Amino acid sequence: MLAAAFAWILGINLWTILRFWQDKKRAIAGARRIPESDLLGLALIGGSPGAFAARHLFRHKTRKQPFSTHLMLIAATQAGIAIGLFAL
């Protein structure tokens, strides 16, 4: 079970980084963008570390509001849940 959880976290974070990179490339090219709701959805299902890494790596969506606030709220909620689960 632990191996499956680790595989999920790794996979969703790699997928999140890839989607941020694709969105950055599309922004530069002036092409159709990936909706912010899709990027935040990836963060919500476990890809928030990948989202923060991608923002730093690609300098993408670092000042965008309310995107940044929503991402911070997702990460804070996930951190609270993780702390709560480890406290059990």
C-alpha positions, -999 to 999 in steps of 0.1 A, spaced: 0 0 0 28 24 9 45 16 -25 13 24 -44 9 57 -25 46 67 -33 41 57 -69 9 79 -71 26 109 -55 57 106 -78 35 101 -109 11 130 -102 39 154 -94 58 145 -126 26 149 -146 20 183 -129 55 195 -138 50 184 -174 17 202 -177 32 235 -162 60 232 -187 36 226 -216 15 256 -205 47 278 -203 56 267 -238 21 274 -251 22 309 -235 55 317 -252 41 305 -286 8 323 -282 -11 290 -284 -41 278 -266 -33 275 -229 -40 248 -203 -68 261 -181 -58 272 -146 -85 250 -132 -67 219 -147 -34 230 -132 -50 236 -98 -68 203 -101 -35 185 -105 -22 202 -74 -54 193 -55 -50 155 -62 -15 155 -49 6 175 -73 12 206 -52 49 199 -47 53 195 -84 33 227 -90 56 247 -67 87 231 -83 75 239 -118 67 275 -109 102 279 -97 119 259 -125 100 276 -154 92 310 -138 56 304 -146 25 317 -128 46 331 -100 27 364 -97 -6 353 -111 -36 360 -88 -58 344 -77 -39 313 -90 -11 317 -64 -35 321 -35 -55 291 -46 -23 270 -49 -12 281 -14 -46 272 1 -45 238 -15 -9 232 -2 -18 244 33 -49 222 34 -29 192 23 -2 199 49 -28 201 76 -43 168 65 -9 151 64 0 164 99 -34 152 112 -29 117 97 7 114 110 -6 125 145 -29 95 146 
